[in-house]
Amino acid sequence: MKVLKLYAWGTHFKKAIEKLAKEEHKWISSMLLRGSYSTHLVWSTPVFVSTATFGACYFLKIPLHANNVFTFISTLRLVHGPIRSIPDVFAVVIQAKVAFTHIVKFLEAPELKLQMFGTAT
């Protein structure tokens, strides 16, 4: 009889775990989708900035000589790497804050009393 009761509980827990797995799948896919948007935006930013700058120069009738274009492109190339690392820096800062919060919470927790566990003889 006990085996039948345990089997009945097994299907209940299986349904609960499947429900939690579906919820987790939604959260993970949402996080990955936001990450792909962020990656696309960061990697395409130099193209948008170059297009906007050269378009503004064209419409404002600013002459585009080779030395101006070369200077702008080389400057953009210099700041390209640091701009791409901004999302990674944010992620590391957030992870560090969470880790420090957990460490502080652990260190500030009250000590456990030995009476709670009994004494080994």
C-alpha positions as CSV (number, residue, x, y, z in Angstrom):
1,M,0.0,0.0,0.0
2,K,2.8,2.4,0.8
3,V,4.3,1.9,-2.7
4,L,1.0,2.9,-4.2
5,K,0.9,6.0,-2.1
6,L,4.4,7.0,-3.0
7,Y,3.7,6.4,-6.7
8,A,0.6,8.7,-6.5
9,W,2.7,11.4,-4.9
10,G,5.3,11.0,-7.7
11,T,2.8,12.0,-10.4
12,H,1.8,15.1,-8.4
13,F,5.5,16.1,-8.0
14,K,6.1,15.4,-11.7
15,K,3.4,17.8,-12.7
16,A,4.7,20.5,-10.3
17,I,8.2,20.1,-11.6
18,E,7.0,20.3,-15.2
19,K,5.1,23.5,-14.4
20,L,8.2,25.0,-12.9
21,A,10.3,23.9,-15.9
22,K,7.9,25.7,-18.2
23,E,8.2,28.9,-16.2
24,E,12.0,28.6,-16.1
25,H,12.0,28.1,-19.9
26,K,10.0,31.3,-20.3
27,W,12.5,33.3,-18.1
28,I,15.5,31.8,-19.8
29,S,14.2,32.5,-23.3
30,S,13.3,36.0,-22.3
31,M,16.8,36.6,-20.9
32,L,18.5,35.2,-24.0
33,L,16.3,37.3,-26.3
34,R,17.2,40.5,-24.4
35,G,20.8,39.5,-24.6
36,S,20.6,39.0,-28.4
37,Y,19.0,42.5,-28.7
38,S,21.8,44.0,-26.6
39,T,24.5,42.3,-28.6
40,H,23.0,43.3,-31.9
41,L,22.7,46.9,-30.7
42,V,26.2,47.1,-29.4
43,W,27.8,45.6,-32.5
44,S,25.8,47.7,-35.0
45,T,26.3,51.0,-33.1
46,P,29.4,52.0,-35.0
47,V,27.6,51.6,-38.4
48,F,24.7,53.7,-37.2
49,V,27.1,56.4,-35.8
50,S,29.1,56.5,-39.0
51,T,26.0,56.7,-41.2
52,A,24.5,59.5,-39.0
53,T,27.7,61.5,-39.0
54,F,28.4,61.3,-42.7
55,G,24.8,61.9,-43.4
56,A,24.8,65.0,-41.3
57,C,28.0,66.2,-43.0
58,Y,26.3,65.7,-46.4
59,F,23.1,67.5,-45.5
60,L,24.9,70.4,-43.7
61,K,27.2,70.8,-46.8
62,I,30.4,70.1,-44.8
63,P,33.1,69.0,-47.2
64,L,34.2,65.4,-46.7
65,H,37.9,65.3,-47.4
66,A,40.0,62.2,-47.0
67,N,41.8,63.5,-43.9
68,N,38.4,64.3,-42.1
69,V,36.9,60.9,-43.0
70,F,40.1,59.0,-42.0
71,T,40.3,60.9,-38.7
72,F,36.7,60.2,-37.8
73,I,36.9,56.5,-38.7
74,S,40.1,56.0,-36.8
75,T,38.7,57.8,-33.7
76,L,35.6,55.6,-33.9
77,R,37.7,52.5,-34.2
78,L,39.6,53.5,-31.0
79,V,36.4,53.8,-28.9
80,H,34.8,50.8,-30.6
81,G,36.3,48.2,-28.1
82,P,35.4,50.0,-24.9
83,I,31.9,50.7,-26.2
84,R,31.4,46.9,-26.9
85,S,32.6,46.0,-23.4
86,I,30.0,48.2,-21.6
87,P,27.3,45.4,-21.3
88,D,29.9,43.0,-19.9
89,V,31.0,45.6,-17.3
90,F,27.3,46.1,-16.3
91,A,26.8,42.3,-15.9
92,V,30.0,41.9,-13.8
93,V,29.0,44.8,-11.6
94,I,25.5,43.3,-11.0
95,Q,26.9,39.9,-10.3
96,A,29.5,41.3,-7.8
97,K,26.7,43.2,-6.0
98,V,24.6,40.1,-5.7
99,A,27.6,38.1,-4.5
100,F,28.6,40.7,-1.9
101,T,25.0,40.9,-0.7
102,H,24.9,37.1,-0.2
103,I,28.3,37.1,1.6
104,V,27.2,40.0,3.9
105,K,23.9,38.2,4.7
106,F,25.8,35.0,5.5
107,L,28.4,36.7,7.7
108,E,25.7,38.7,9.6
109,A,23.5,35.6,10.3
110,P,23.3,34.6,13.9
111,E,25.3,31.6,15.1
112,L,23.5,28.2,15.3
113,K,22.9,26.8,18.7
114,L,24.2,23.3,19.3
115,Q,20.9,22.3,21.1
116,M,19.1,22.4,17.8
117,F,21.2,19.5,16.5
118,G,21.6,17.5,19.6
119,T,25.0,16.3,20.9
120,A,26.9,13.4,19.5
121,T,27.9,10.8,22.1
